[in-house]
Amino acid sequence: MPAEQIHLVRHGEVFNPQGVLYGRLSGFGLSDLGRSMAQAAADDLVARDRPVTALVSSPLQRTQQSAEPIATAFALEPLLDERVIEPENRFEGKRMRGADGALRDIRNWPLLVNPWEPSWGEPFRSIADRMLAAIGDAWEAADGGDVVIVSHQLPIWMVHRRLAGLSLAHDPRRRRCGLSSITTLERRGDRFVEVGYTDPAAGLSAQATDVGAV
């Protein structure tokens, strides 16, 4: 019996004192605040009083740590899926903001020629395709109940825009995908539709120093 709902959960705040774009780099785990955010997401899911029967996570450290309180709450073992990972980005390890930011370095400007693809990393279309493939497989494999998938801001936003019939190219500053937010999907006929969005860590986000793309 397929899943009833799919919940896409973004990871919590990352400990990133240098303010670099960490992408897929290792060694970037949650801050203490990020762990509180992850717990807020888990508490929100528990409060819904819905049977969560499967948990999928991106293999990166910050998403595995964000999945931990959900795994504990529902007594589940997370399944790691490379298809829900952060996209590749050629600016990884660089500071993007400030006087010494990578965007001010003319040597990096060729990476910015096509923001609609984008030219600095994995194509938006590829991100949406792999995410929806992972979502479809998780939905099909579930033994009823709900599935939680812990992923990243851009992959979740690509799902939102694909399902809404919007262009995948967008302004990163306008993404509606807060830290530890939950985007909920249901299957209607032969397609998924978005049925809800909650931001259980919104009260903590004002304290965050690393919020991802802005």
PyMOL commands that set and color helices and strands:
alter all, ss='L'
color gray80, all
select helices_A, chain A and resi 32-47+61-74+82-84+102-104+106-112+124-141+153-164+172-174+202-205
alter helices_A, ss='H'
color red, helices_A
select strands_A, chain A and resi 5-10+52-57+79-80+146-151+182-188+191-198
alter strands_A, ss='S'
color yellow, strands_A
deselect
rebuild
show_as cartoon
